[in-house]
């Protein structure tokens, strides 16, 4: 379980292709400061299990299913990534409840800067658009954000997020240009509500 508050901007230092999987080594001195084998660390919003920790870097195995459903497949050595350790039960919930289970991928459509923030428009896949509402929560590459606007037509929908300077400086979203793929996780509460409604006799 995570909160969507990125702790550190890390970098991929190694990637090993394993046929139906891949092994990533990611540099992140902060998130590895108390990490050990079996711990969970979110990488661009994907919950990964730590296999090994060495000199400020951790290694994690990513199965093909995860590669197919997320933007991790596009990562290469040198890629910047958002990192967050699993939330402690006694900590404040600074963002919202994030599972680290990617629901789909979108891509940056446009960026509109202003004096104090930047509005980023992101494509919204059809299969998850029903879970996204204006002023609701969404996780983009592991960052807990508020949907500031929705738009488009069925089959070509999008949403917008307004990023403050801190988010621009401390996460990968600050450099994400149009065309950049991003991982999306919708609010888990919306999915549970839908499931309960559909289960009614």
Backbone as a chain_set.jsonl record, in Angstrom:
{"seq": "XXXXXXXXXXXXXXXXXXXXXXXXXXXXXXXXXXXXXXXXXXXXXXXXXXXXXXXXXXXXXXXXXXXXXXXXXXXXXXXXXXXXXXXXXXXXXXXXXXXXXXXXXXXXXXXXXXXXXXXXXXXXXXXXXXXXXXXXXXXXXXXXXXXXXXXXXXXXXXXXXXXXXXXXXXXXXXXXXXXXXXXXXXXXXXXXXXXXXXXXX", "coords": {"N": [[0.845, -1.187, 0.0], [0.503, 2.233, -0.808], [0.9, 5.858, -0.825], [1.085, 7.636, -2.871], [2.79, 9.751, -2.705], [5.651, 10.825, -3.865], [8.876, 9.871, -2.902], [11.456, 10.025, -3.794], [13.497, 10.744, -6.637], [14.642, 8.439, -8.702], [17.019, 6.432, -10.648], [17.31, 4.192, -13.399], [19.796, 1.827, -13.372], [20.581, -0.562, -14.393], [19.378, -3.063, -16.643], [18.113, -6.163, -17.251], [17.212, -8.435, -19.646], [15.044, -11.176, -19.466], [13.746, -13.03, -21.044], [10.765, -13.946, -20.533], [10.462, -12.03, -18.669], [11.934, -9.284, -16.803], [14.81, -7.906, -15.222], [15.374, -5.287, -13.122], [17.678, -2.842, -11.975], [17.733, -0.299, -9.736], [18.746, 2.924, -8.822], [18.479, 4.441, -5.72], [19.064, 6.01, -3.101], [17.653, 6.992, -0.818], [15.191, 5.5, -0.594], [16.242, 3.003, -0.302], [17.515, 3.058, 2.076], [16.5, 1.838, 4.342], [15.663, -0.518, 3.363], [15.065, -3.987, 2.599], [15.436, -7.427, 1.511], [12.449, -8.555, 0.014], [10.864, -6.383, 0.674], [8.53, -3.783, -0.374], [8.616, -1.516, -3.06], [7.456, 1.201, -4.871], [7.76, 1.787, -8.273], [7.548, 4.203, -10.547], [4.861, 4.037, -9.952], [4.324, 1.334, -9.965], [4.083, -1.47, -8.005], [6.821, -3.113, -6.788], [8.822, -5.914, -5.783], [11.533, -6.021, -3.63], [14.517, -7.571, -4.433], [17.25, -7.534, -3.951], [19.595, -5.428, -2.229], [22.098, -3.097, -2.74], [24.628, -0.874, -2.087], [23.036, 1.578, -2.176], [21.295, 1.011, -4.231], [18.592, -0.955, -5.577], [17.386, -4.174, -6.598], [14.913, -5.598, -8.694], [12.561, -7.98, -9.876], [10.559, -8.131, -12.789], [7.666, -9.372, -14.078], [6.366, -10.606, -17.249], [3.638, -10.007, -17.556], [3.329, -7.663, -16.04], [5.053, -5.975, -17.442], [3.693, -5.824, -19.858], [1.388, -4.447, -19.137], [2.115, -2.0, -18.188], [4.185, 1.004, -18.276], [6.743, 0.269, -17.779], [8.12, -1.357, -19.492], [9.246, 0.316, -21.343], [11.346, 1.511, -20.103], [14.824, 2.287, -19.796], [18.384, 1.942, -19.304], [19.448, 4.633, -17.4], [17.025, 5.94, -17.387], [14.82, 8.096, -15.637], [12.984, 7.588, -12.626], [10.039, 7.546, -10.555], [10.013, 7.034, -7.078], [8.739, 5.299, -4.261], [8.485, 4.161, -0.969], [6.668, 1.474, 0.644], [3.767, 2.414, 2.514], [3.856, 3.238, 5.972], [1.927, 2.003, 8.709], [1.492, 3.827, 10.707], [1.802, 6.316, 9.642], [1.035, 9.558, 8.138], [-1.578, 9.924, 5.741], [-0.755, 11.258, 3.074], [-1.425, 11.499, 0.362], [-3.531, 9.615, -1.456], [-5.216, 6.414, -1.128], [-3.19, 4.111, -2.58], [-2.523, 1.328, -4.551], [-0.482, 0.392, -6.132], [-0.976, -1.077, -8.328], [-1.229, -1.085, -11.597], [-3.748, 0.208, -13.685], [-3.947, 0.877, -16.317], [-2.394, 2.396, -19.203], [-1.6, 5.685, -20.257], [-0.856, 8.536, -22.312], [1.119, 11.512, -22.415], [-0.538, 14.267, -23.642], [-0.464, 17.034, -23.99], [1.208, 20.01, -22.751], [0.688, 22.821, -20.763], [2.116, 25.559, -19.714], [2.1, 27.91, -16.954], [2.476, 30.85, -14.894], [2.728, 29.849, -12.257], [2.127, 27.139, -12.203], [1.753, 24.069, -14.099], [-0.356, 22.83, -16.558], [-1.135, 19.6, -17.395], [-2.18, 17.526, -19.939], [-3.568, 14.327, -20.351], [-4.008, 11.284, -22.09], [-6.88, 9.154, -21.809], [-7.581, 5.896, -21.242], [-10.228, 3.857, -22.625], [-11.188, 1.739, -21.042], [-10.929, 2.469, -18.383], [-12.007, 4.938, -18.029], [-14.504, 5.428, -16.892], [-14.101, 5.421, -14.182], [-12.931, 7.757, -13.486], [-13.227, 10.989, -12.24], [-13.98, 14.496, -12.239], [-12.148, 16.472, -9.995], [-11.598, 14.269, -8.532], [-9.375, 11.628, -7.345], [-6.366, 10.428, -8.879], [-3.707, 8.302, -9.869], [-0.685, 9.001, -11.347], [2.002, 7.705, -12.881], [2.799, 6.925, -10.336], [2.322, 9.156, -8.794], [0.206, 10.835, -6.655], [-2.582, 12.589, -7.634], [-4.925, 15.278, -8.341], [-7.729, 15.285, -10.402], [-8.196, 17.81, -12.618], [-9.714, 18.482, -14.796], [-11.919, 17.049, -17.267], [-12.271, 15.695, -20.553], [-12.872, 15.454, -24.162], [-14.078, 12.9, -26.458], [-16.058, 9.847, -26.513], [-13.876, 7.129, -26.78], [-11.799, 8.748, -27.351], [-10.883, 10.134, -25.061], [-9.698, 12.356, -22.434], [-7.866, 13.561, -19.559], [-7.051, 16.216, -17.262], [-4.351, 17.438, -15.275], [-3.114, 19.597, -12.767], [-0.015, 20.789, -12.122], [2.059, 21.67, -9.463], [5.045, 23.655, -8.743], [6.716, 22.089, -6.998], [5.987, 19.408, -7.529], [6.677, 19.322, -10.219], [9.424, 19.653, -10.044], [10.322, 17.496, -8.467], [9.476, 15.046, -9.468], [9.099, 12.692, -12.225], [7.235, 13.785, -13.892], [7.75, 16.4, -14.379], [9.421, 16.547, -16.558], [8.14, 15.172, -18.521], [7.258, 14.942, -21.765], [4.959, 15.653, -24.543], [3.582, 12.652, -25.794], [4.933, 10.944, -24.118], [4.698, 7.886, -22.381], [2.598, 6.99, -19.601], [1.91, 5.51, -16.42], [-1.241, 4.599, -15.097], [-3.371, 4.615, -12.304], [-6.486, 4.139, -11.028], [-8.827, 5.383, -8.548], [-9.269, 3.089, -6.015], [-11.594, 2.822, -4.541], [-13.695, 3.513, -6.238], [-13.788, 1.334, -7.968], [-14.52, -0.747, -6.264], [-17.073, 0.098, -5.503], [-18.434, -0.064, -7.949], [-18.29, -2.845, -8.382], [-19.812, -3.825, -6.226], [-22.326, -2.755, -6.823], [-22.926, -4.061, -9.207], [-23.199, -6.581, -8.258], [-25.627, -6.796, -7.053], [-28.757, -8.473, -6.569]], "CA": [[0.0, 0.0, 0.0], [1.277, 3.467, -0.945], [0.075, 7.056, -0.729], [1.238, 8.462, -4.058], [3.7, 10.871, -2.439], [6.97, 10.367, -4.305], [9.929, 10.18, -1.939], [12.779, 10.197, -4.402], [13.632, 10.562, -8.08], [15.745, 7.51, -8.901], [17.425, 6.17, -12.029], [17.604, 2.806, -13.747], [21.235, 1.67, -13.613], [20.785, -1.798, -15.138], [18.171, -3.77, -17.077], [18.471, -7.465, -17.807], [16.087, -9.113, -20.262], [15.028, -12.571, -19.035], [12.784, -13.76, -21.862], [9.397, -13.605, -20.161], [10.558, -11.116, -17.531], [13.103, -8.394, -16.842], [15.341, -7.563, -13.903], [15.815, -3.898, -13.073], [18.41, -2.323, -10.83], [17.38, 1.12, -9.667], [19.455, 3.684, -7.797], [17.589, 5.24, -4.882], [19.656, 5.976, -1.757], [16.691, 7.232, 0.253], [14.244, 4.4, -0.423], [16.968, 1.78, 0.065], [18.199, 3.278, 3.352], [16.006, 0.874, 5.328], [15.028, -1.589, 2.599], [15.691, -5.306, 2.626], [14.806, -8.414, 0.639], [11.027, -8.774, 0.252], [10.127, -5.135, 0.857], [7.866, -3.246, -1.558], [8.924, -0.157, -3.494], [6.747, 1.558, -6.089], [8.582, 2.38, -9.325], [6.578, 4.82, -11.463], [3.527, 3.606, -9.595], [4.19, -0.123, -10.013], [4.608, -2.092, -6.794], [7.817, -4.138, -7.069], [9.403, -6.55, -4.609], [12.99, -5.907, -3.582], [15.258, -8.834, -4.437], [18.559, -7.299, -3.346], [19.967, -4.03, -2.001], [23.551, -2.946, -2.719], [25.187, 0.465, -2.305], [22.054, 2.589, -2.554], [20.473, 0.558, -5.356], [17.868, -2.196, -5.336], [17.058, -4.971, -7.772], [13.56, -6.152, -8.655], [12.15, -8.731, -11.057], [9.276, -7.692, -13.327], [7.178, -10.401, -14.985], [5.867, -10.136, -18.543], [2.309, -9.422, -17.356], [3.519, -6.283, -15.59], [5.661, -5.234, -18.551], [2.654, -5.602, -20.866], [0.332, -3.574, -18.644], [2.664, -0.744, -17.663], [5.204, 1.649, -19.106], [8.081, -0.175, -17.371], [8.799, -1.963, -20.63], [9.961, 1.342, -22.11], [12.48, 2.019, -19.332], [16.162, 1.877, -20.225], [19.42, 2.431, -18.402], [19.473, 6.088, -17.381], [15.674, 6.491, -17.231], [14.436, 8.57, -14.311], [11.769, 6.933, -12.136], [9.499, 7.976, -9.265], [10.147, 5.968, -6.094], [8.066, 5.45, -2.966], [8.409, 2.967, -0.137], [5.332, 1.158, 1.148], [3.377, 3.285, 3.617], [3.816, 2.685, 7.325], [0.557, 2.13, 9.216], [1.398, 4.945, 11.641], [2.148, 7.559, 8.963], [-0.073, 10.327, 7.601], [-1.937, 9.609, 4.368], [-0.601, 12.543, 2.411], [-2.08, 11.503, -0.937], [-4.721, 8.789, -1.31], [-4.855, 5.005, -1.082], [-2.621, 3.652, -3.849], [-2.129, -0.068, -4.426], [0.682, 0.042, -6.94], [-1.473, -1.977, -9.369], [-1.547, -0.219, -12.729], [-4.989, -0.129, -14.376], [-3.774, 1.125, -17.741], [-1.404, 3.418, -19.538], [-1.986, 6.767, -21.137], [0.327, 9.277, -22.743], [0.995, 12.964, -22.299], [-1.06, 14.859, -24.867], [0.034, 18.405, -24.096], [1.609, 20.722, -21.532], [0.405, 24.249, -20.851], [2.707, 26.199, -18.534], [1.7, 29.254, -16.532], [3.484, 31.409, -13.988], [2.887, 29.119, -11.002], [1.857, 25.709, -12.34], [1.66, 23.585, -15.47], [-1.475, 21.923, -16.801], [-0.741, 18.492, -18.26], [-3.304, 16.737, -20.45], [-3.168, 12.934, -20.523], [-5.046, 10.452, -22.697], [-7.576, 8.312, -20.841], [-8.053, 4.667, -21.894], [-11.669, 3.62, -22.514], [-11.558, 0.753, -20.018], [-10.898, 3.015, -17.026], [-12.518, 6.319, -18.018], [-15.686, 5.54, -16.029], [-13.678, 5.555, -12.787], [-12.249, 9.046, -13.302], [-14.164, 12.102, -12.12], [-13.361, 15.795, -11.96], [-11.805, 16.699, -8.588], [-11.283, 12.996, -7.904], [-7.962, 11.272, -7.275], [-5.805, 9.487, -9.833], [-2.26, 8.159, -9.717], [0.015, 9.064, -12.625], [3.4, 7.315, -12.643], [3.04, 6.838, -8.903], [2.082, 10.448, -8.144], [-1.191, 11.087, -6.313], [-2.964, 13.876, -8.195], [-6.342, 15.591, -8.455], [-8.179, 15.54, -11.768], [-8.696, 19.186, -12.688], [-10.685, 18.604, -15.891], [-12.131, 15.902, -18.14], [-12.723, 16.148, -21.856], [-12.78, 14.532, -25.275], [-15.258, 12.149, -26.855], [-15.857, 8.412, -26.296], [-12.822, 6.586, -27.635], [-10.701, 9.726, -27.437], [-11.037, 10.958, -23.871], [-8.488, 12.788, -21.749], [-8.053, 14.299, -18.309], [-5.986, 17.184, -17.011], [-3.849, 17.616, -13.922], [-2.379, 20.855, -12.604], [1.177, 20.448, -11.35], [2.753, 22.765, -8.799], [6.494, 23.573, -8.943], [7.328, 20.987, -6.253], [5.76, 18.183, -8.293], [7.463, 19.43, -11.451], [10.852, 19.526, -9.723], [10.695, 16.287, -7.735], [8.977, 13.824, -10.099], [9.354, 12.577, -13.661], [6.231, 14.538, -14.644], [8.305, 17.696, -14.744], [10.106, 16.466, -17.854], [7.357, 14.329, -19.431], [6.813, 15.695, -22.925], [3.9, 14.987, -25.304], [3.947, 11.341, -26.309], [5.506, 10.125, -23.056], [3.723, 6.984, -21.754], [2.504, 7.088, -18.141], [1.085, 4.508, -15.745], [-2.426, 5.167, -14.463], [-4.127, 3.802, -11.348], [-7.67, 4.881, -10.593], [-9.175, 5.248, -7.133], [-9.765, 1.744, -5.741], [-12.959, 2.892, -3.995], [-14.638, 3.527, -7.363], [-13.901, -0.031, -8.498], [-15.284, -1.538, -5.312], [-18.473, 0.522, -5.594], [-18.987, -0.656, -9.17], [-18.421, -4.277, -8.164], [-20.93, -4.047, -5.316], [-23.56, -2.436, -7.537], [-23.173, -5.114, -10.193], [-23.478, -7.841, -7.542], [-26.981, -6.767, -6.5], [-29.659, -9.424, -7.248]], "C": [[0.888, 1.247, 0.0], [0.331, 4.666, -0.816], [0.184, 7.956, -1.952], [2.066, 9.71, -3.826], [5.12, 10.394, -2.74], [8.043, 10.821, -3.322], [11.24, 10.561, -2.608], [12.688, 9.991, -5.909], [14.866, 9.696, -8.306], [16.077, 7.344, -10.37], [17.677, 4.684, -12.231], [19.094, 2.706, -14.063], [21.553, 0.365, -14.33], [19.436, -2.394, -15.484], [18.601, -5.048, -17.765], [17.214, -8.136, -18.347], [16.161, -10.599, -19.93], [14.001, -13.391, -19.813], [11.367, -13.346, -21.557], [9.359, -12.703, -18.941], [11.749, -10.189, -17.748], [13.533, -8.112, -15.405], [15.918, -6.153, -13.971], [16.649, -3.65, -11.821], [18.243, -0.814, -10.843], [18.137, 1.785, -8.528], [18.471, 4.56, -7.047], [18.081, 5.199, -3.452], [18.658, 6.153, -0.62], [15.803, 6.007, 0.481], [14.938, 3.088, -0.056], [17.636, 1.896, 1.434], [17.759, 2.307, 4.428], [15.342, -0.32, 4.646], [15.8, -2.894, 2.738], [14.91, -6.234, 1.706], [13.337, -8.636, 1.02], [10.209, -7.528, 0.471], [9.507, -4.681, -0.465], [8.291, -1.808, -1.808], [8.177, 0.086, -4.792], [7.698, 2.276, -7.039], [7.638, 2.893, -10.411], [5.176, 4.263, -11.232], [3.287, 2.115, -9.635], [4.846, -0.716, -8.773], [5.546, -3.232, -7.167], [8.394, -4.661, -5.763], [10.921, -6.499, -4.685], [13.616, -7.297, -3.5], [16.585, -8.671, -3.708], [18.783, -5.804, -3.204], [21.481, -3.944, -1.886], [23.903, -1.49, -3.004], [24.169, 1.477, -2.837], [21.2, 2.233, -3.753], [19.741, -0.719, -4.968], [17.539, -2.87, -6.662], [15.674, -5.561, -7.601], [13.277, -6.87, -9.968], [10.758, -8.293, -11.473], [8.805, -8.722, -14.347], [6.55, -9.788, -16.229], [4.511, -9.467, -18.419], [2.41, -7.954, -16.956], [4.116, -5.424, -16.69], [4.609, -4.887, -19.599], [1.645, -4.547, -20.436], [0.825, -2.213, -18.14], [3.696, -0.167, -18.632], [6.614, 1.213, -18.723], [8.841, -0.795, -18.526], [9.617, -0.956, -21.434], [11.158, 1.922, -21.357], [13.788, 1.467, -19.864], [17.163, 2.383, -19.198], [19.504, 3.954, -18.521], [18.107, 6.717, -17.202], [15.426, 6.929, -15.797], [13.124, 7.905, -13.912], [11.354, 7.513, -10.792], [9.522, 6.8, -8.3], [9.401, 6.312, -4.803], [8.084, 4.116, -2.232], [6.96, 2.726, 0.289], [5.036, 2.016, 2.371], [3.427, 2.539, 4.944], [2.431, 2.934, 7.906], [0.401, 3.308, 10.176], [1.732, 6.283, 10.994], [0.897, 8.272, 8.468], [-0.315, 9.913, 6.15], [-1.927, 10.903, 3.572], [-1.285, 12.634, 1.055], [-3.429, 10.814, -0.848], [-4.275, 7.331, -1.324], [-4.443, 4.527, -2.47], [-2.121, 2.221, -3.662], [-0.826, -0.402, -5.131], [0.332, -0.962, -8.017], [-1.972, -1.125, -10.529], [-2.805, -0.706, -13.443], [-4.881, 0.053, -15.881], [-2.695, 2.165, -17.959], [-2.03, 4.46, -20.455], [-0.715, 7.408, -21.676], [0.054, 10.769, -22.602], [0.563, 13.519, -23.652], [-0.496, 16.255, -25.072], [0.439, 18.937, -22.731], [1.342, 22.2, -21.757], [0.945, 24.932, -19.6], [2.083, 27.553, -18.237], [2.748, 29.728, -15.535], [3.766, 30.515, -12.788], [2.571, 27.631, -11.074], [1.849, 25.366, -13.821], [0.494, 22.62, -15.567], [-1.017, 20.862, -17.803], [-1.99, 17.711, -18.646], [-2.805, 15.338, -20.789], [-4.32, 12.144, -21.126], [-5.594, 9.477, -21.668], [-8.126, 7.076, -21.543], [-9.537, 4.423, -21.632], [-12.03, 2.737, -21.325], [-11.511, 1.291, -18.594], [-11.521, 4.408, -16.926], [-13.701, 6.487, -17.065], [-15.323, 5.725, -14.562], [-13.091, 6.935, -12.472], [-13.269, 10.17, -13.286], [-13.399, 13.394, -11.827], [-13.284, 16.02, -10.449], [-11.571, 15.393, -7.824], [-9.784, 12.73, -7.946], [-7.59, 10.292, -8.379], [-4.298, 9.441, -9.598], [-1.628, 8.115, -11.099], [1.5, 8.823, -12.373], [3.754, 7.344, -11.156], [2.788, 8.109, -8.128], [0.586, 10.625, -7.91], [-1.576, 12.497, -6.757], [-4.478, 14.029, -8.228], [-6.677, 15.902, -9.904], [-8.787, 16.943, -11.819], [-9.701, 19.388, -13.812], [-10.755, 17.288, -16.657], [-12.608, 16.411, -19.486], [-12.571, 15.084, -22.918], [-14.108, 13.873, -25.573], [-14.997, 10.669, -26.613], [-14.863, 7.832, -27.306], [-11.632, 7.509, -27.774], [-10.805, 10.694, -26.257], [-9.675, 11.324, -23.266], [-8.856, 13.403, -20.408], [-6.883, 15.241, -18.145], [-5.626, 17.197, -15.541], [-3.054, 18.904, -13.883], [-1.23, 20.607, -11.637], [1.849, 21.693, -10.783], [4.258, 22.605, -8.993], [7.165, 22.412, -8.217], [7.176, 19.672, -7.005], [6.579, 18.182, -9.575], [8.94, 19.174, -11.183], [11.235, 18.143, -9.212], [10.171, 14.987, -8.327], [9.29, 13.838, -11.601], [8.361, 13.389, -14.49], [6.733, 15.91, -15.064], [8.944, 17.704, -16.121], [9.327, 15.672, -18.885], [6.77, 15.159, -20.564], [5.693, 14.955, -23.662], [4.39, 13.694, -25.945], [4.508, 10.405, -25.264], [4.437, 9.208, -22.458], [3.753, 7.12, -20.238], [1.589, 5.991, -17.611], [-0.063, 5.195, -15.019], [-3.047, 4.157, -13.505], [-5.287, 4.641, -10.838], [-7.922, 4.609, -9.116], [-9.831, 3.893, -6.891], [-11.199, 1.76, -5.232], [-13.991, 2.853, -5.119], [-14.837, 2.126, -7.919], [-14.701, -0.925, -7.566], [-16.771, -1.191, -5.368], [-19.129, -0.098, -6.82], [-19.234, -2.146, -8.986], [-19.63, -4.592, -7.278], [-22.278, -3.788, -6.006], [-23.926, -3.544, -8.523], [-23.536, -6.445, -9.534], [-24.882, -7.894, -6.974], [-27.892, -7.717, -7.275], [-30.728, -8.69, -8.048]], "O": [[1.89, 1.31, 0.712], [-0.885, 4.502, -0.712], [-0.55, 8.938, -2.062], [2.054, 10.628, -4.646], [5.712, 9.648, -1.96], [8.115, 11.994, -2.957], [12.034, 11.323, -2.057], [11.907, 9.172, -6.393], [15.995, 10.152, -8.126], [15.506, 8.013, -11.231], [18.193, 4.004, -11.344], [19.595, 3.425, -14.928], [22.666, 0.189, -14.825], [18.47, -2.258, -14.732], [19.356, -5.024, -18.737], [16.264, -8.378, -17.603], [17.212, -11.22, -20.09], [13.448, -14.353, -19.279], [10.812, -12.486, -22.241], [8.339, -12.62, -18.255], [12.47, -10.295, -18.74], [12.708, -8.086, -14.491], [16.817, -5.863, -14.761], [16.36, -4.182, -10.749], [18.565, -0.141, -11.822], [18.167, 1.275, -7.408], [17.719, 5.326, -7.651], [17.562, 4.419, -2.653], [18.802, 5.529, 0.431], [15.675, 5.531, 1.609], [14.295, 2.165, 0.445], [18.255, 0.941, 1.904], [18.533, 1.98, 5.326], [14.56, -1.044, 5.263], [17.011, -2.905, 2.961], [13.855, -5.87, 1.187], [13.015, -8.873, 2.184], [8.979, -7.59, 0.459], [9.906, -5.135, -1.538], [8.324, -0.987, -0.892], [8.252, -0.726, -5.715], [8.356, 3.246, -6.663], [7.003, 2.104, -11.111], [4.41, 4.047, -12.172], [2.174, 1.661, -9.371], [6.03, -0.489, -8.521], [5.125, -4.208, -7.788], [8.449, -3.944, -4.763], [11.516, -6.89, -5.689], [13.29, -8.091, -2.619], [17.001, -9.546, -2.948], [18.23, -5.009, -3.964], [22.088, -4.618, -1.053], [23.52, -0.942, -4.037], [24.423, 2.152, -3.834], [20.45, 3.076, -4.245], [20.217, -1.479, -4.125], [17.429, -2.221, -7.702], [15.298, -5.977, -6.506], [13.699, -6.425, -11.036], [9.879, -8.103, -10.632], [9.462, -8.929, -15.367], [6.241, -8.597, -16.258], [4.248, -8.472, -19.093], [1.675, -7.108, -17.465], [3.728, -4.268, -16.854], [4.624, -3.793, -20.164], [1.103, -3.828, -21.276], [0.026, -1.379, -17.716], [4.026, -0.767, -19.655], [7.586, 1.726, -19.278], [10.071, -0.766, -18.546], [10.567, -1.328, -22.123], [11.902, 2.734, -21.907], [13.855, 0.327, -20.324], [16.812, 3.171, -18.32], [19.617, 4.491, -19.623], [18.017, 7.906, -16.897], [15.778, 6.221, -14.853], [12.253, 7.684, -14.754], [12.196, 7.919, -9.991], [9.104, 5.696, -8.65], [9.428, 7.447, -4.326], [7.743, 3.076, -2.797], [6.138, 3.642, 0.295], [5.928, 2.311, 3.167], [3.083, 1.359, 5.023], [1.82, 3.966, 7.626], [-0.722, 3.742, 10.432], [1.926, 7.277, 11.693], [-0.174, 7.671, 8.386], [0.624, 9.592, 5.422], [-2.956, 11.56, 3.416], [-1.684, 13.72, 0.635], [-4.365, 11.341, -0.246], [-3.093, 7.043, -1.51], [-5.239, 4.538, -3.408], [-1.379, 1.937, -2.721], [-0.145, -1.363, -4.773], [1.212, -1.625, -8.566], [-3.035, -0.511, -10.436], [-2.92, -1.888, -13.769], [-5.641, -0.552, -16.637], [-2.157, 2.737, -17.011], [-2.868, 4.155, -21.304], [0.379, 6.868, -21.506], [-1.09, 11.219, -22.663], [1.208, 13.278, -24.673], [-0.099, 16.621, -26.178], [0.065, 18.388, -21.695], [1.71, 22.766, -22.787], [0.311, 24.891, -18.545], [1.604, 28.248, -19.132], [3.782, 29.085, -15.354], [4.909, 30.423, -12.342], [2.739, 26.927, -10.078], [1.927, 26.243, -14.682], [0.367, 21.701, -14.757], [-0.573, 21.179, -18.907], [-2.76, 17.288, -17.784], [-1.764, 15.173, -21.426], [-5.471, 12.31, -20.724], [-4.878, 9.029, -20.773], [-9.043, 7.188, -22.356], [-10.045, 4.738, -20.556], [-13.051, 2.954, -20.673], [-12.007, 0.634, -17.679], [-11.554, 4.992, -15.843], [-13.887, 7.561, -16.492], [-16.167, 6.149, -13.773], [-12.791, 7.236, -11.316], [-14.08, 10.295, -14.203], [-12.315, 13.375, -11.243], [-14.25, 15.781, -9.725], [-11.371, 15.409, -6.609], [-9.019, 13.511, -8.513], [-8.388, 9.438, -8.767], [-3.696, 10.429, -9.178], [-1.997, 7.284, -11.929], [2.171, 9.632, -11.733], [4.856, 7.735, -10.771], [3.015, 8.146, -6.919], [-0.206, 10.573, -8.851], [-0.977, 13.478, -6.318], [-5.218, 13.048, -8.154], [-5.989, 16.689, -10.553], [-9.776, 17.223, -11.141], [-10.462, 20.355, -13.793], [-9.795, 16.519, -16.697], [-13.274, 17.443, -19.561], [-12.19, 13.95, -22.626], [-15.139, 14.241, -25.01], [-13.839, 10.261, -26.514], [-14.996, 8.021, -28.515], [-10.575, 7.102, -28.257], [-10.813, 11.912, -26.435], [-8.656, 10.693, -23.547], [-10.018, 13.725, -20.157], [-5.852, 15.092, -18.801], [-6.475, 16.996, -14.673], [-2.395, 19.263, -14.859], [-1.446, 20.26, -10.476], [2.164, 22.638, -11.507], [4.711, 21.525, -9.371], [8.091, 21.806, -8.757], [8.132, 18.903, -7.107], [7.115, 17.147, -9.97], [9.627, 18.555, -11.996], [12.336, 17.662, -9.483], [10.394, 13.922, -7.752], [9.69, 14.859, -12.16], [8.613, 13.655, -15.665], [6.202, 16.512, -15.997], [9.005, 18.743, -16.777], [9.792, 15.507, -20.013], [5.885, 15.985, -20.341], [5.492, 13.762, -23.436], [5.46, 13.646, -26.551], [4.561, 9.196, -25.485], [3.374, 9.688, -22.064], [4.814, 7.341, -19.653], [0.623, 5.596, -18.265], [0.119, 6.245, -14.403], [-3.228, 2.99, -13.85], [-5.088, 5.722, -10.284], [-7.312, 3.724, -8.517], [-10.851, 3.585, -7.507], [-11.946, 0.81, -5.465], [-15.044, 2.231, -4.973], [-15.951, 1.769, -8.303], [-15.475, -1.767, -8.022], [-17.624, -2.075, -5.29], [-20.25, -0.601, -6.741], [-20.278, -2.656, -9.392], [-20.382, -5.525, -7.56], [-23.245, -4.519, -5.79], [-25.093, -3.914, -8.652], [-24.109, -7.326, -10.174], [-25.296, -8.934, -6.461], [-27.819, -7.772, -8.502], [-31.57, -9.325, -8.682]]}, "num_chains": 1, "name": "protein.A"}
